[in-house]
Amino acid sequence: DELQRMERAGVIRKITNATEWCVPMVPVVKPNNSVRICVDLKCLNASVLRERYVIPT
């Protein structure tokens, strides 16, 4: 249900073919019996190219 809710909200998108980007995901049941989706974005963050702004000294 939580995955379907997130897909309807546009947070995630269903992928049916191979992709370069894959993130480990773990569903965790919270004390109130709702589900929290936890992801590890370390690999994705390492691949993001960021602009560097040098601060003058």
PQR file of N, CA, C, O and H, with PARSE charges and radii, in Angstrom:
ATOM      1  N   ASP A   1       0.821  -1.193   0.000 -0.4000 1.5000
ATOM      2  CA  ASP A   1       0.000   0.000   0.000 -0.0000 2.0000
ATOM      3  C   ASP A   1       0.868   1.262   0.000  0.5500 1.7000
ATOM      4  O   ASP A   1       0.585   2.219  -0.721 -0.5500 1.4000
ATOM      5  N   GLU A   2       1.932   1.253   0.820 -0.4000 1.5000
ATOM      6  CA  GLU A   2       2.799   2.433   0.904 -0.0000 2.0000
ATOM      7  C   GLU A   2       3.495   2.694  -0.428  0.5500 1.7000
ATOM      8  O   GLU A   2       3.600   3.846  -0.850 -0.5500 1.4000
ATOM      9  H   GLU A   2       2.162   0.475   1.405  0.4000 1.0000
ATOM     10  N   LEU A   3       3.970   1.650  -1.094 -0.4000 1.5000
ATOM     11  CA  LEU A   3       4.621   1.831  -2.400 -0.0000 2.0000
ATOM     12  C   LEU A   3       3.640   2.384  -3.425  0.5500 1.7000
ATOM     13  O   LEU A   3       3.998   3.251  -4.222 -0.5500 1.4000
ATOM     14  H   LEU A   3       3.885   0.714  -0.751  0.4000 1.0000
ATOM     15  N   GLN A   4       2.427   1.897  -3.409 -0.4000 1.5000
ATOM     16  CA  GLN A   4       1.414   2.401  -4.341 -0.0000 2.0000
ATOM     17  C   GLN A   4       1.085   3.864  -4.046  0.5500 1.7000
ATOM     18  O   GLN A   4       0.910   4.659  -4.969 -0.5500 1.4000
ATOM     19  H   GLN A   4       2.136   1.193  -2.762  0.4000 1.0000
ATOM     20  N   ARG A   5       1.001   4.226  -2.746 -0.4000 1.5000
ATOM     21  CA  ARG A   5       0.742   5.608  -2.373 -0.0000 2.0000
ATOM     22  C   ARG A   5       1.862   6.520  -2.855  0.5500 1.7000
ATOM     23  O   ARG A   5       1.606   7.606  -3.373 -0.5500 1.4000
ATOM     24  H   ARG A   5       1.143   3.580  -1.996  0.4000 1.0000
ATOM     25  N   MET A   6       3.114   6.072  -2.682 -0.4000 1.5000
ATOM     26  CA  MET A   6       4.267   6.872  -3.111 -0.0000 2.0000
ATOM     27  C   MET A   6       4.309   6.992  -4.627  0.5500 1.7000
ATOM     28  O   MET A   6       4.702   8.033  -5.154 -0.5500 1.4000
ATOM     29  H   MET A   6       3.322   5.189  -2.261  0.4000 1.0000
ATOM     30  N   GLU A   7       3.912   5.942  -5.333 -0.4000 1.5000
ATOM     31  CA  GLU A   7       3.879   5.997  -6.803 -0.0000 2.0000
ATOM     32  C   GLU A   7       2.798   6.974  -7.280  0.5500 1.7000
ATOM     33  O   GLU A   7       3.037   7.751  -8.204 -0.5500 1.4000
ATOM     34  H   GLU A   7       3.593   5.096  -4.906  0.4000 1.0000
ATOM     35  N   ARG A   8       1.632   6.945  -6.671 -0.4000 1.5000
ATOM     36  CA  ARG A   8       0.557   7.886  -7.036 -0.0000 2.0000
ATOM     37  C   ARG A   8       0.965   9.321  -6.751  0.5500 1.7000
ATOM     38  O   ARG A   8       0.584  10.230  -7.488 -0.5500 1.4000
ATOM     39  H   ARG A   8       1.438   6.314  -5.920  0.4000 1.0000
ATOM     40  N   ALA A   9       1.742   9.539  -5.678 -0.4000 1.5000
ATOM     41  CA  ALA A   9       2.171  10.892  -5.314 -0.0000 2.0000
ATOM     42  C   ALA A   9       3.336  11.379  -6.165  0.5500 1.7000
ATOM     43  O   ALA A   9       3.722  12.544  -6.071 -0.5500 1.4000
ATOM     44  H   ALA A   9       2.052   8.800  -5.079  0.4000 1.0000
ATOM     45  N   GLY A  10       3.902  10.505  -6.996 -0.4000 1.5000
ATOM     46  CA  GLY A  10       5.004  10.893  -7.863 -0.0000 2.0000
ATOM     47  C   GLY A  10       6.363  10.869  -7.179  0.5500 1.7000
ATOM     48  O   GLY A  10       7.338  11.396  -7.715 -0.5500 1.4000
ATOM     49  H   GLY A  10       3.588   9.559  -7.073  0.4000 1.0000
ATOM     50  N   VAL A  11       6.434  10.258  -5.996 -0.4000 1.5000
ATOM     51  CA  VAL A  11       7.700  10.166  -5.270 -0.0000 2.0000
ATOM     52  C   VAL A  11       8.590   9.104  -5.903  0.5500 1.7000
ATOM     53  O   VAL A  11       9.801   9.291  -6.020 -0.5500 1.4000
ATOM     54  H   VAL A  11       5.642   9.830  -5.561  0.4000 1.0000
ATOM     55  N   ILE A  12       7.989   7.990  -6.312 -0.4000 1.5000
ATOM     56  CA  ILE A  12       8.719   6.898  -6.954 -0.0000 2.0000
ATOM     57  C   ILE A  12       8.034   6.565  -8.269  0.5500 1.7000
ATOM     58  O   ILE A  12       6.912   6.997  -8.530 -0.5500 1.4000
ATOM     59  H   ILE A  12       7.005   7.838  -6.217  0.4000 1.0000
ATOM     60  N   ARG A  13       8.726   5.793  -9.087 -0.4000 1.5000
ATOM     61  CA  ARG A  13       8.190   5.395 -10.385 -0.0000 2.0000
ATOM     62  C   ARG A  13       8.490   3.920 -10.580  0.5500 1.7000
ATOM     63  O   ARG A  13       9.602   3.472 -10.299 -0.5500 1.4000
ATOM     64  H   ARG A  13       9.638   5.442  -8.875  0.4000 1.0000
ATOM     65  N   LYS A  14       7.518   3.162 -11.058 -0.4000 1.5000
ATOM     66  CA  LYS A  14       7.699   1.741 -11.297 -0.0000 2.0000
ATOM     67  C   LYS A  14       8.590   1.540 -12.517  0.5500 1.7000
ATOM     68  O   LYS A  14       8.352   2.128 -13.572 -0.5500 1.4000
ATOM     69  H   LYS A  14       6.615   3.526 -11.286  0.4000 1.0000
ATOM     70  N   ILE A  15       9.616   0.707 -12.369 -0.4000 1.5000
ATOM     71  CA  ILE A  15      10.553   0.406 -13.447 -0.0000 2.0000
ATOM     72  C   ILE A  15      10.394  -1.061 -13.818  0.5500 1.7000
ATOM     73  O   ILE A  15      10.439  -1.930 -12.948 -0.5500 1.4000
ATOM     74  H   ILE A  15       9.809   0.229 -11.512  0.4000 1.0000
ATOM     75  N   THR A  16      10.208  -1.344 -15.109 -0.4000 1.5000
ATOM     76  CA  THR A  16      10.016  -2.725 -15.541 -0.0000 2.0000
ATOM     77  C   THR A  16      11.175  -3.244 -16.389  0.5500 1.7000
ATOM     78  O   THR A  16      11.173  -4.403 -16.805 -0.5500 1.4000
ATOM     79  H   THR A  16      10.172  -0.638 -15.816  0.4000 1.0000
ATOM     80  N   ASN A  17      12.169  -2.382 -16.647 -0.4000 1.5000
ATOM     81  CA  ASN A  17      13.323  -2.817 -17.438 -0.0000 2.0000
ATOM     82  C   ASN A  17      14.607  -2.537 -16.659  0.5500 1.7000
ATOM     83  O   ASN A  17      14.577  -1.913 -15.598 -0.5500 1.4000
ATOM     84  H   ASN A  17      12.170  -1.441 -16.309  0.4000 1.0000
ATOM     85  N   ALA A  18      15.719  -2.998 -17.191 -0.4000 1.5000
ATOM     86  CA  ALA A  18      17.011  -2.801 -16.533 -0.0000 2.0000
ATOM     87  C   ALA A  18      17.357  -1.328 -16.469  0.5500 1.7000
ATOM     88  O   ALA A  18      17.032  -0.561 -17.376 -0.5500 1.4000
ATOM     89  H   ALA A  18      15.743  -3.505 -18.053  0.4000 1.0000
ATOM     90  N   THR A  19      18.026  -0.932 -15.380 -0.4000 1.5000
ATOM     91  CA  THR A  19      18.421   0.455 -15.201 -0.0000 2.0000
ATOM     92  C   THR A  19      19.790   0.520 -14.536  0.5500 1.7000
ATOM     93  O   THR A  19      20.182  -0.399 -13.817 -0.5500 1.4000
ATOM     94  H   THR A  19      18.291  -1.554 -14.643  0.4000 1.0000
ATOM     95  N   GLU A  20      20.515   1.610 -14.778 -0.4000 1.5000
ATOM     96  CA  GLU A  20      21.829   1.786 -14.161 -0.0000 2.0000
ATOM     97  C   GLU A  20      21.706   2.133 -12.684  0.5500 1.7000
ATOM     98  O   GLU A  20      22.602   1.833 -11.895 -0.5500 1.4000
ATOM     99  H   GLU A  20      20.197   2.357 -15.362  0.4000 1.0000
ATOM    100  N   TRP A  21      20.584   2.773 -12.305 -0.4000 1.5000
ATOM    101  CA  TRP A  21      20.422   3.254 -10.936 -0.0000 2.0000
ATOM    102  C   TRP A  21      19.526   2.313 -10.151  0.5500 1.7000
ATOM    103  O   TRP A  21      18.356   2.121 -10.484 -0.5500 1.4000
ATOM    104  H   TRP A  21      19.856   3.017 -12.946  0.4000 1.0000
ATOM    105  N   CYS A  22      20.077   1.749  -9.137 -0.4000 1.5000
ATOM    106  CA  CYS A  22      19.332   0.853  -8.269 -0.0000 2.0000
ATOM    107  C   CYS A  22      19.748   1.169  -6.837  0.5500 1.7000
ATOM    108  O   CYS A  22      20.941   1.226  -6.538 -0.5500 1.4000
ATOM    109  H   CYS A  22      21.027   1.905  -8.867  0.4000 1.0000
ATOM    110  N   VAL A  23      18.783   1.374  -5.957 -0.4000 1.5000
ATOM    111  CA  VAL A  23      19.068   1.762  -4.586 -0.0000 2.0000
ATOM    112  C   VAL A  23      18.515   0.701  -3.639  0.5500 1.7000
ATOM    113  O   VAL A  23      17.363   0.290  -3.778 -0.5500 1.4000
ATOM    114  H   VAL A  23      17.814   1.328  -6.200  0.4000 1.0000
ATOM    115  N   PRO A  24      19.329   0.250  -2.672 -0.5600 1.5000
ATOM    116  CA  PRO A  24      18.809  -0.705  -1.684  0.2800 2.0000
ATOM    117  C   PRO A  24      17.640  -0.093  -0.907  0.5500 1.7000
ATOM    118  O   PRO A  24      17.713   1.048  -0.453 -0.5500 1.4000
ATOM    119  N   MET A  25      16.566  -0.867  -0.764 -0.4000 1.5000
ATOM    120  CA  MET A  25      15.372  -0.387  -0.084 -0.0000 2.0000
ATOM    121  C   MET A  25      14.935  -1.403   0.955  0.5500 1.7000
ATOM    122  O   MET A  25      14.976  -2.608   0.710 -0.5500 1.4000
ATOM    123  H   MET A  25      16.506  -1.794  -1.134  0.4000 1.0000
ATOM    124  N   VAL A  26      14.514  -0.914   2.121 -0.4000 1.5000
ATOM    125  CA  VAL A  26      14.027  -1.785   3.181 -0.0000 2.0000
ATOM    126  C   VAL A  26      12.727  -1.205   3.726  0.5500 1.7000
ATOM    127  O   VAL A  26      12.708  -0.059   4.177 -0.5500 1.4000
ATOM    128  H   VAL A  26      14.480   0.066   2.321  0.4000 1.0000
ATOM    129  N   PRO A  27      11.633  -1.981   3.693 -0.5600 1.5000
ATOM    130  CA  PRO A  27      10.402  -1.507   4.341  0.2800 2.0000
ATOM    131  C   PRO A  27      10.475  -1.825   5.839  0.5500 1.7000
ATOM    132  O   PRO A  27      10.832  -2.938   6.226 -0.5500 1.4000
ATOM    133  N   VAL A  28      10.136  -0.847   6.671 -0.4000 1.5000
ATOM    134  CA  VAL A  28      10.191  -1.027   8.133 -0.0000 2.0000
ATOM    135  C   VAL A  28       8.804  -0.736   8.701  0.5500 1.7000
ATOM    136  O   VAL A  28       8.211   0.304   8.415 -0.5500 1.4000
ATOM    137  H   VAL A  28       9.846   0.057   6.358  0.4000 1.0000
ATOM    138  N   VAL A  29       8.292  -1.670   9.513 -0.4000 1.5000
ATOM    139  CA  VAL A  29       6.995  -1.471  10.154 -0.0000 2.0000
ATOM    140  C   VAL A  29       7.200  -0.621  11.395  0.5500 1.7000
ATOM    141  O   VAL A  29       7.991  -0.967  12.272 -0.5500 1.4000
ATOM    142  H   VAL A  29       8.773  -2.515   9.745  0.4000 1.0000
ATOM    143  N   LYS A  30       6.475   0.507  11.466 -0.4000 1.5000
ATOM    144  CA  LYS A  30       6.579   1.423  12.592 -0.0000 2.0000
ATOM    145  C   LYS A  30       5.658   0.945  13.724  0.5500 1.7000
ATOM    146  O   LYS A  30       4.776   0.120  13.485 -0.5500 1.4000
ATOM    147  H   LYS A  30       5.831   0.788  10.753  0.4000 1.0000
ATOM    148  N   PRO A  31       5.848   1.447  14.945 -0.5600 1.5000
ATOM    149  CA  PRO A  31       5.023   1.013  16.079  0.2800 2.0000
ATOM    150  C   PRO A  31       3.514   1.168  15.857  0.5500 1.7000
ATOM    151  O   PRO A  31       2.732   0.415  16.438 -0.5500 1.4000
ATOM    152  N   ASN A  32       3.091   2.130  15.025 -0.4000 1.5000
ATOM    153  CA  ASN A  32       1.655   2.310  14.766 -0.0000 2.0000
ATOM    154  C   ASN A  32       1.172   1.452  13.591  0.5500 1.7000
ATOM    155  O   ASN A  32       0.079   1.668  13.067 -0.5500 1.4000
ATOM    156  H   ASN A  32       3.726   2.741  14.553  0.4000 1.0000
ATOM    157  N   ASN A  33       1.999   0.471  13.179 -0.4000 1.5000
ATOM    158  CA  ASN A  33       1.714  -0.484  12.092 -0.0000 2.0000
ATOM    159  C   ASN A  33       1.707   0.138  10.705  0.5500 1.7000
ATOM    160  O   ASN A  33       1.323  -0.537   9.750 -0.5500 1.4000
ATOM    161  H   ASN A  33       2.886   0.296  13.604  0.4000 1.0000
ATOM    162  N   SER A  34       2.112   1.391  10.549 -0.4000 1.5000
ATOM    163  CA  SER A  34       2.309   1.934   9.209 -0.0000 2.0000
ATOM    164  C   SER A  34       3.708   1.530   8.750  0.5500 1.7000
ATOM    165  O   SER A  34       4.507   1.032   9.543 -0.5500 1.4000
ATOM    166  H   SER A  34       2.423   1.939  11.325  0.4000 1.0000
ATOM    167  N   VAL A  35       3.996   1.745   7.480 -0.4000 1.5000
ATOM    168  CA  VAL A  35       5.267   1.290   6.909 -0.0000 2.0000
ATOM    169  C   VAL A  35       6.113   2.493   6.517  0.5500 1.7000
ATOM    170  O   VAL A  35       5.617   3.439   5.906 -0.5500 1.4000
ATOM    171  H   VAL A  35       3.347   2.150   6.836  0.4000 1.0000
ATOM    172  N   ARG A  36       7.380   2.448   6.871 -0.4000 1.5000
ATOM    173  CA  ARG A  36       8.341   3.473   6.447 -0.0000 2.0000
ATOM    174  C   ARG A  36       9.274   2.819   5.432  0.5500 1.7000
ATOM    175  O   ARG A  36       9.789   1.727   5.669 -0.5500 1.4000
ATOM    176  H   ARG A  36       7.782   1.679   7.368  0.4000 1.0000
ATOM    177  N   ILE A  37       9.489   3.491   4.300 -0.4000 1.5000
ATOM    178  CA  ILE A  37      10.406   3.000   3.274 -0.0000 2.0000
ATOM    179  C   ILE A  37      11.759   3.659   3.510  0.5500 1.7000
ATOM    180  O   ILE A  37      11.877   4.883   3.451 -0.5500 1.4000
ATOM    181  H   ILE A  37       9.071   4.378   4.107  0.4000 1.0000
ATOM    182  N   CYS A  38      12.780   2.848   3.777 -0.4000 1.5000
ATOM    183  CA  CYS A  38      14.129   3.357   4.028 -0.0000 2.0000
ATOM    184  C   CYS A  38      15.024   2.995   2.843  0.5500 1.7000
ATOM    185  O   CYS A  38      14.995   1.862   2.364 -0.5500 1.4000
ATOM    186  H   CYS A  38      12.685   1.853   3.825  0.4000 1.0000
ATOM    187  N   VAL A  39      15.815   3.957   2.374 -0.4000 1.5000
ATOM    188  CA  VAL A  39      16.728   3.724   1.263 -0.0000 2.0000
ATOM    189  C   VAL A  39      18.125   4.195   1.634  0.5500 1.7000
ATOM    190  O   VAL A  39      18.297   5.078   2.474 -0.5500 1.4000
ATOM    191  H   VAL A  39      15.838   4.878   2.764  0.4000 1.0000
ATOM    192  N   ASP A  40      19.116   3.595   0.997 -0.4000 1.5000
ATOM    193  CA  ASP A  40      20.511   3.975   1.208 -0.0000 2.0000
ATOM    194  C   ASP A  40      20.991   4.669  -0.065  0.5500 1.7000
ATOM    195  O   ASP A  40      21.173   4.024  -1.098 -0.5500 1.4000
ATOM    196  H   ASP A  40      18.977   2.878   0.314  0.4000 1.0000
ATOM    197  N   LEU A  41      21.193   5.975   0.010 -0.4000 1.5000
ATOM    198  CA  LEU A  41      21.530   6.764  -1.178 -0.0000 2.0000
ATOM    199  C   LEU A  41      23.017   7.066  -1.298  0.5500 1.7000
ATOM    200  O   LEU A  41      23.393   7.960  -2.056 -0.5500 1.4000
ATOM    201  H   LEU A  41      21.046   6.499   0.849  0.4000 1.0000
ATOM    202  N   LYS A  42      23.878   6.350  -0.573 -0.4000 1.5000
ATOM    203  CA  LYS A  42      25.316   6.626  -0.626 -0.0000 2.0000
ATOM    204  C   LYS A  42      25.878   6.482  -2.032  0.5500 1.7000
ATOM    205  O   LYS A  42      26.633   7.343  -2.485 -0.5500 1.4000
ATOM    206  H   LYS A  42      23.573   5.624   0.043  0.4000 1.0000
ATOM    207  N   CYS A  43      25.525   5.419  -2.722 -0.4000 1.5000
ATOM    208  CA  CYS A  43      26.046   5.201  -4.088 -0.0000 2.0000
ATOM    209  C   CYS A  43      25.531   6.275  -5.043  0.5500 1.7000
ATOM    210  O   CYS A  43      26.285   6.779  -5.876 -0.5500 1.4000
ATOM    211  H   CYS A  43      24.911   4.721  -2.354  0.4000 1.0000
ATOM    212  N   LEU A  44      24.267   6.622  -4.925 -0.4000 1.5000
ATOM    213  CA  LEU A  44      23.695   7.651  -5.784 -0.0000 2.0000
ATOM    214  C   LEU A  44      24.350   9.001  -5.496  0.5500 1.7000
ATOM    215  O   LEU A  44      24.713   9.716  -6.430 -0.5500 1.4000
ATOM    216  H   LEU A  44      23.655   6.213  -4.249  0.4000 1.0000
ATOM    217  N   ASN A  45      24.507   9.358  -4.230 -0.4000 1.5000
ATOM    218  CA  ASN A  45      25.123  10.639  -3.869 -0.0000 2.0000
ATOM    219  C   ASN A  45      26.566  10.731  -4.351  0.5500 1.7000
ATOM    220  O   ASN A  45      27.031  11.814  -4.707 -0.5500 1.4000
ATOM    221  H   ASN A  45      24.212   8.777  -3.472  0.4000 1.0000
ATOM    222  N   ALA A  46      27.279   9.607  -4.367 -0.4000 1.5000
ATOM    223  CA  ALA A  46      28.669   9.616  -4.823 -0.0000 2.0000
ATOM    224  C   ALA A  46      28.759   9.913  -6.322  0.5500 1.7000
ATOM    225  O   ALA A  46      29.791  10.391  -6.794 -0.5500 1.4000
ATOM    226  H   ALA A  46      26.901   8.727  -4.079  0.4000 1.0000
ATOM    227  N   SER A  47      27.692   9.634  -7.072 -0.4000 1.5000
ATOM    228  CA  SER A  47      27.706   9.828  -8.520 -0.0000 2.0000
ATOM    229  C   SER A  47      27.196  11.195  -8.954  0.5500 1.7000
ATOM    230  O   SER A  47      27.314  11.547 -10.127 -0.5500 1.4000
ATOM    231  H   SER A  47      26.854   9.245  -6.688  0.4000 1.0000
ATOM    232  N   VAL A  48      26.636  11.965  -8.040 -0.4000 1.5000
ATOM    233  CA  VAL A  48      26.099  13.280  -8.383 -0.0000 2.0000
ATOM    234  C   VAL A  48      27.246  14.267  -8.570  0.5500 1.7000
ATOM    235  O   VAL A  48      28.119  14.392  -7.712 -0.5500 1.4000
ATOM    236  H   VAL A  48      26.541  11.678  -7.087  0.4000 1.0000
ATOM    237  N   LEU A  49      27.230  14.967  -9.705 -0.4000 1.5000
ATOM    238  CA  LEU A  49      28.240  15.978  -9.960 -0.0000 2.0000
ATOM    239  C   LEU A  49      27.769  17.297  -9.365  0.5500 1.7000
ATOM    240  O   LEU A  49      26.720  17.819  -9.742 -0.5500 1.4000
ATOM    241  H   LEU A  49      26.521  14.866 -10.402  0.4000 1.0000
ATOM    242  N   ARG A  50      28.540  17.823  -8.448 -0.4000 1.5000
ATOM    243  CA  ARG A  50      28.169  19.067  -7.777 -0.0000 2.0000
ATOM    244  C   ARG A  50      29.060  20.203  -8.243  0.5500 1.7000
ATOM    245  O   ARG A  50      30.238  20.004  -8.540 -0.5500 1.4000
ATOM    246  H   ARG A  50      29.392  17.399  -8.142  0.4000 1.0000
ATOM    247  N   GLU A  51      28.484  21.397  -8.305 -0.4000 1.5000
ATOM    248  CA  GLU A  51      29.273  22.563  -8.626 -0.0000 2.0000
ATOM    249  C   GLU A  51      30.085  22.947  -7.403  0.5500 1.7000
ATOM    250  O   GLU A  51      29.598  22.876  -6.274 -0.5500 1.4000
ATOM    251  H   GLU A  51      27.527  21.559  -8.063  0.4000 1.0000
ATOM    252  N   ARG A  52      31.316  23.351  -7.631 -0.4000 1.5000
ATOM    253  CA  ARG A  52      32.213  23.746  -6.542 -0.0000 2.0000
ATOM    254  C   ARG A  52      32.331  25.254  -6.535  0.5500 1.7000
ATOM    255  O   ARG A  52      32.614  25.864  -7.566 -0.5500 1.4000
ATOM    256  H   ARG A  52      31.711  23.409  -8.548  0.4000 1.0000
ATOM    257  N   TYR A  53      32.117  25.851  -5.395 -0.4000 1.5000
ATOM    258  CA  TYR A  53      32.270  27.291  -5.228 -0.0000 2.0000
ATOM    259  C   TYR A  53      33.409  27.513  -4.256  0.5500 1.7000
ATOM    260  O   TYR A  53      33.315  27.156  -3.082 -0.5500 1.4000
ATOM    261  H   TYR A  53      31.887  25.356  -4.557  0.4000 1.0000
ATOM    262  N   VAL A  54      34.486  28.105  -4.749 -0.4000 1.5000
ATOM    263  CA  VAL A  54      35.646  28.387  -3.911 -0.0000 2.0000
ATOM    264  C   VAL A  54      35.378  29.677  -3.157  0.5500 1.7000
ATOM    265  O   VAL A  54      35.068  30.706  -3.757 -0.5500 1.4000
ATOM    266  H   VAL A  54      34.562  28.395  -5.703  0.4000 1.0000
ATOM    267  N   ILE A  55      35.498  29.617  -1.844 -0.4000 1.5000
ATOM    268  CA  ILE A  55      35.282  30.800  -1.022 -0.0000 2.0000
ATOM    269  C   ILE A  55      36.615  31.537  -0.914  0.5500 1.7000
ATOM    270  O   ILE A  55      37.622  30.949  -0.518 -0.5500 1.4000
ATOM    271  H   ILE A  55      35.750  28.781  -1.356  0.4000 1.0000
ATOM    272  N   PRO A  56      36.621  32.834  -1.268 -0.5600 1.5000
ATOM    273  CA  PRO A  56      37.871  33.574  -1.180  0.2800 2.0000
ATOM    274  C   PRO A  56      38.329  33.721   0.276  0.5500 1.7000
ATOM    275  O   PRO A  56      37.516  33.894   1.183 -0.5500 1.4000
ATOM    276  N   THR A  57      39.632  33.649   0.472 -0.4000 1.5000
ATOM    277  CA  THR A  57      40.170  33.802   1.831 -0.0000 2.0000
ATOM    278  C   THR A  57      40.707  35.207   2.038  0.5500 1.7000
ATOM    279  O   THR A  57      41.201  35.526   3.119 -0.5500 1.4000
ATOM    280  H   THR A  57      40.292  33.509  -0.265  0.4000 1.0000
TER
END
